[in-house]
Amino acid sequence: MEISQAETAEEAARGLARRSGGMLGRMAKRFDLYLMLLLPIAWYLLFHYGPLYGLQIAFKDFNPGKGIGGSEWVGFDHFQRFFESYYFERLLWNTLSINLFSLLIAFPVPIILALIVNELRSKSFSKWLQNITFIPHFMSVVVIVGILSVFLSPNTGPVNKLIEAFGGEPIRFMESAGWFKTIFISSNIWQNMGWQSIIYIAALSGVNPQLYEAAKMDGASRLRRIWHVSLPGIVPVIVILLILDIGHFMDVGFEKILLMQNNLNLESSDVISTFVYTTGILNGEYSYTAAIGLFNSLINLTLLLLVNRFARRTAETSLW
């Protein structure tokens, strides 16, 4: 019995050695490809994992003169200060509402666009539509905000000129807190829907054409074919992208909001990311805003884990 167990252990060790040797051999044959990974790995280590050491300043009264290690521990004082502040509810609501409305309104738009492109019979018109919707993605955020300012100007903007033509009064869209979220979300849809639809178009191209033929022979209309063939074919892709979006749920377009922000629309435009910038970078409250940023990231992580687990149980598709 002892000899049998020894032989089994020896065979297992030899099998592990063969597998390890085989893997190392395959890596040696393709060493040039693995060398290409060094740069992205180094980038992640330096700029994503290395800065995690500095998270401890969220629990300290950080003093640049003493450094991170020499600063005094204060525990959860910064978190308590943020939770008890008068602007906590406003920052949290603005951040959550912008992202929630973006998820509900903006997320389905690229899917719809991809379905339209996939169903177009004219390939030339399909390519034209894709090019037209792709172009805004390559514009810088500064240009996008400049276009919004010009088009929505209360004096010379074509939108207000059209309102005046119908007997209305000019509206100061960019200075109005009530219009801020509508303008921000709608301009994001216009800017990103073409680019985000690429993945769905690629997924639709992988759907078996025989399924469309079978549905057509069964008398299914075009809408029925979209509902019963196209959408089920891209559900795994939709679920994965939805999980990834929810993983960044608390991250708003910081640069764009900062460019659109002014004192008149601050009630709707002040979010956690802009508050961290103005308070932490401009006013030098590094420990306080590090605590706020950590709180923001923990919400993202929690949502990602919950949604990934829910998707794995219901749709049998998940990130891990």
N, C-alpha and C positions, 0 to 999 in steps of 0.2 A: 504493500500500500504506500509505504514511504517512497519506494523507488518510482512508483507510478506518478505520485505528486511531484517528485523532483524532475521527472522527465517532462511532465506537463509544464512546469514552471520554466524549464530550459527551452522548450519549444516556443512558449509565449515570448521569452526574452529574444530568441532568434527571430521570431516574426516581427517583433517591435523594431529590432535592429535593421531587418530588411526594409520595413516600411520607412524608417527614418533615413536609411541609406538611399532608398528610392526617391524620397522627397528631396533630400539634399542633392542627389544626382540631377533631378529635374531642374532644381533651382540653379545648379552650376551650369547646366546647358543653356539656360535662359538668363544668365546673370545680368546681361545688359538691360533686360526689361526690369529686373528687380532693382537695378541701380537707379532707374528713373523714379522709383518710389522714395528714394532718399530725400529729395527736395520737399515733396508734400509732407512726408513724415516729420522732417525737421521743422517745417512751417507750423504744423499742428503742435508739436512739442514746445516750440518757442513762444507762439502767440496764443495758444489755447490752453495748454496744460501748465506751462510755466507760470503764467500770471495767477493761477489758483493759489499760489503761495501768499499773494497779497490780500486774499479774502479775509484774512484774520484782522485787518484794520476795521472791518465792520463791527468787531467786538472790542475795539480799542479806541482811545482818544489819540488819534494819530498825530504825531509831531514830526515834521520832516527833519528837524535837527537831530532827534533821537533815533529816527529810523523805525522800521516796522517792528523789529525785535525789542527796541527799548521803549516803545510807547506803552502807556498805562492801559491795563485792561479795564473795561467798563461794562462788560457783559452785554446784556440786551437793552442797554439804555437808549441807543440810537433807534432800535426798532420800536421801543415804547414811545419815544418822542414822535416818530412818524405816525404811529397808529392813533395817537392822541391829538395830532395837529388838526387845525381847522380845514386844511386843504386835502386831507387824506381821502375823504369821500369823493371829492371832485376829481382828483387825479385818478382814483380807481375807477370811477364811473366813466370818465372820458376814455380811458384806456380800454376798458371792457366793452363799452358800447361801440366804439369805432371798430374794434376787431370783430365783435359779434355781428354787426351789420355787414362788415366786409365779407365775413365767412358765409352769411346767409345770402347776400346779394351777388358778391363778386365771384365766389367760388364756382357757381354753376355756369357762369357766362362762357368761360373757355370750353366747357363741355358742349354747350349748345353750339358755339362757333365751330368746333371740330365736327359735330354731327352735320351741320349745314355744309361745310366744305366737303365732307365725305359723300353727301347725297347729291352734290351738284353734278349735272351731266356734262356741262361744258368745262373741260379741263383748263382752257385759257382763262375763263372767268374765275375758276377756283384759284388759280395761281395769282391772279390780280387781287382777289379778295385777301389771300394770305399776305401778299406783299403790303397791301394797304394797312392791314391790322398789325403787321410786324414793325412798321416804321416807328411808331411812338415809343417802342421799348428802347430804341437806340438813342433817344433824346435824353440829355442830362436833366436832372431834377430842376436845376436853375432855369433851363429853357422852358420846361413844362409850367413852372410857376409864373414865369414871365408871360407865357401865352395866356394863362388864366387871368392874369392881371390886365392884359390888353383887352381880351374878349369880354371881361366882366366889368370893365371900367364904367363908373356911373355917368361919365361925361361923353366919352367917345366910343365905348364898347358896343359892338354890334348887337349884343343881347339886350342891352338897355335901350338901344335905338329901336329895336323891334317892339319892346314893351311900350315905349312912347308912341310908336306908330299905331298901336291898338288902344291908345288913350290912357295907359298906365303911367305910374310915377317911377322914375329911375330907382333901382335898388342897389345899395352898396353891399354887394355880395361878399367881397373879400374882408369887409370890416364888420360883418354881421355874425354873431355867435350862432344864430339859428341856422344859417346857411353853411357853416364851416364843414360839418360832417358830410353833408350832401355833396359839396364840391370836392372834398378830399376823396371820398369813396368813388364817386363817378369818374373823376379824373384818373384814379388808379385803375379802374376797369378799362378805360380807354387806352391807357398806357401799356397795360400788361396782358390783356386778354389774348392778343395774337401770339405772343411769345409763349404763354402758358398752354395754349391750345396745341402746340407742336407735339407734346407727349401723347395727348389723346388722339391726334391724327395718326401718329405712328402706331398706337395701340389698335386703332380701327383698321389699319392696313393689314394687321395680323389676324383679323377675324376670318374664319374659313368662308370663302365665297359660296360654297355649296349650301351653307346654312341660309343664305339669302335666296338662292335658287329654290330650295325646298319650301321656304316660307312663301315665296311668290307663287309657286305651283299650288300651294294650299289655299291661295286666294287672299293672302294677307296684304293689306294696303301698305303704303310706304311708312306711315306712322306706326303701324303694327310691327313692321320689320325693324324699325328703329328701336321700338320699345322691347321687343322680344329677342332681337338678335344683336343689334349694335351695342345697346347699353349693357346687357349681361356680359358681352365680350370684353368690355373695358372696366367692369366693376372692380377687379383687383387693383388696377392702376388708380382708379378714383379713390379707393380706400387708402392706399399707400400715401397719395398726395394729400388727402384729408388729414391723415395722422401727422404728416410733416408740417402742414399748416397749423394744426392745433399745437404742435410742439413749439411754435413761435407765436402763440396766441397773444402774449403780452408785449410782443415786440412790434411797435408801430413804426411807420416810415419816418424815422426821426428827422432826417434832413429836410424832407418835404414839409413836415409840420412846422419845423423851425422857420423855414422860409415863408410859409403862409401865416405864421403867427404874428399877431399884433395886440396891443392893449385892449382893443375893442372886441376881439373875438377870443380873448384869453379864457373866458368862462367855458368854452367848448374845446379849445385847442390845447389847453395845458394838460399834458399826459405825463406819465412817469418818466419816460426817456428824456423829454425836454426839461423836466424839473431836475433830473439828475445832472444834466449838462449845465443849466444855469446856476444851480446851487453848488454843485460839486466842482466843476471846472472853473467857472467864472468867479464864484465866491470862496472857493478853497475849502469847502466843508467835505473833505474826502471821506472821512469815516462815516459820516451821516449818510451820504449818498451811496457809499459802498454797501451799507446795510439795506438801503432801498433797492439797489440793484440786485442784491442777493435775494431779497424777498420776491422780486419780480421773476428771477430765474427759477426759484423754487416752485412758483405757481406754474411756470411753463413745464418744468420737469414732472410735476404731479399730474397735470393734464395729459402730457404725453404718455405716461405710464398707464393711466386709467383708460384712455381712448385706445391705446394699443392692445390692452388686455380685453376690452370690450369687442374690438374688431376681430381679435383672434377667436373669441368664443362664438360670435354671431356670423361673421362673414368668412371665417377661416383664412383670413389674410391679415398679416401684420408685419411689422418691421423685424421682429424677432420672436 
